[in-house]
């Protein structure tokens, strides 16, 4: 009986381990009066790993399955000043880090 359960037990441990690396950074990009900015480019990078996304209609972005460490997030949208900020994420799976960005209109 134990020999039959051993592969199931190992599979369960592998699934739990895979879930334990799900560190997430998400947030919103908006103007100084709180209006969401749609289609802003959001990039996160660390140690030669780069991920990119764009904000949705509500200005929301998300990066899933990140590893612990210091990441640099850059937000850019034509007509606005670009912003970059470093964020340190640590911990076990399921940790969520929120980071909102308020973009200012670019000065012509």
C-alpha positions as semicolon CSV with decimal commas, in nm:
position;residue;x (nm);y (nm);z (nm)
1;X;0,000;0,000;0,000
2;X;0,278;0,243;0,093
3;X;0,454;0,187;-0,242
4;X;0,136;0,291;-0,425
5;X;0,092;0,607;-0,218
6;X;0,454;0,722;-0,245
7;X;0,423;0,863;-0,604
8;X;0,105;1,047;-0,502
9;X;0,282;1,191;-0,199
10;X;0,580;1,309;-0,410
11;X;0,346;1,467;-0,667
12;X;0,163;1,652;-0,391
13;X;0,490;1,790;-0,252
14;X;0,595;1,910;-0,600
15;X;0,263;2,087;-0,653
16;X;0,284;2,258;-0,313
17;X;0,645;2,363;-0,384
18;X;0,546;2,511;-0,720
19;X;0,273;2,716;-0,554
20;X;0,517;2,840;-0,290
21;X;0,705;3,049;-0,547
22;X;0,401;3,255;-0,650
23;X;0,513;3,599;-0,540
24;X;0,308;3,872;-0,703
25;X;0,338;4,246;-0,760
26;X;0,030;4,434;-0,872
27;X;-0,126;4,776;-0,855
28;X;-0,286;5,062;-1,042
29;X;-0,155;5,343;-1,262
30;X;-0,354;5,666;-1,249
31;X;-0,335;6,044;-1,295
32;X;-0,302;6,294;-1,010
33;X;-0,683;6,326;-0,997
34;X;-0,731;5,948;-0,975
35;X;-0,826;5,877;-1,335
36;X;-0,702;5,530;-1,443
37;X;-0,441;5,524;-1,719
38;X;-0,517;5,250;-1,971
39;X;-0,245;5,088;-2,187
40;X;0,046;5,217;-1,982
41;X;0,357;5,005;-2,031
42;X;0,473;4,838;-1,708
43;X;0,804;4,654;-1,695
44;X;0,962;4,466;-1,405
45;X;1,321;4,345;-1,417
46;X;1,584;4,179;-1,203
47;X;1,909;3,999;-1,283
48;X;1,854;3,976;-1,659
49;X;1,489;3,873;-1,618
50;X;1,241;4,115;-1,769
51;X;0,863;4,092;-1,781
52;X;0,631;4,340;-1,951
53;X;0,259;4,408;-1,943
54;X;0,014;4,691;-2,005
55;X;-0,255;4,828;-1,779
56;X;-0,619;4,745;-1,840
57;X;-0,914;4,987;-1,855
58;X;-0,902;5,038;-1,479
59;X;-0,525;5,106;-1,484
60;X;-0,454;4,767;-1,325
61;X;-0,138;4,562;-1,384
62;X;-0,007;4,236;-1,234
63;X;0,312;4,028;-1,241
64;X;0,282;3,670;-1,114
65;X;0,533;3,397;-1,031
66;X;0,821;3,625;-0,933
67;X;1,117;3,517;-0,724
68;X;1,237;3,683;-0,404
69;X;1,472;3,976;-0,444
70;X;1,485;4,339;-0,551
71;X;1,300;4,419;-0,873
72;X;1,280;4,747;-1,062
73;X;0,938;4,849;-1,191
74;X;0,915;5,105;-1,472
75;X;0,587;5,264;-1,584
76;X;0,565;5,461;-1,907
77;X;0,285;5,614;-2,112
78;X;0,311;5,867;-2,393
79;X;0,221;6,214;-2,267
80;X;0,326;6,132;-1,908
81;X;0,653;6,135;-1,716
82;X;0,807;5,789;-1,685
83;X;0,852;5,650;-1,332
84;X;1,083;5,380;-1,198
85;X;1,104;5,236;-0,851
86;X;1,275;4,942;-0,684
87;X;1,068;4,702;-0,477
88;X;1,196;4,421;-0,257
89;X;0,983;4,112;-0,239
90;X;1,050;3,823;-0,006
91;X;0,864;3,536;0,142
92;X;0,678;3,226;0,052
93;X;0,409;3,161;-0,203
94;X;0,098;3,366;-0,226
95;X;0,260;3,687;-0,103
96;X;0,119;3,987;-0,284
97;X;0,296;4,323;-0,301
98;X;0,089;4,626;-0,402
99;X;0,251;4,921;-0,577
100;X;0,043;5,200;-0,731
101;X;0,186;5,469;-0,958
102;X;0,060;5,824;-1,007
103;X;0,186;5,959;-1,338
104;X;0,221;6,331;-1,399
105;X;0,156;6,490;-1,736
106;X;0,476;6,548;-1,931
107;X;0,577;6,911;-1,965
108;X;0,613;7,005;-2,335
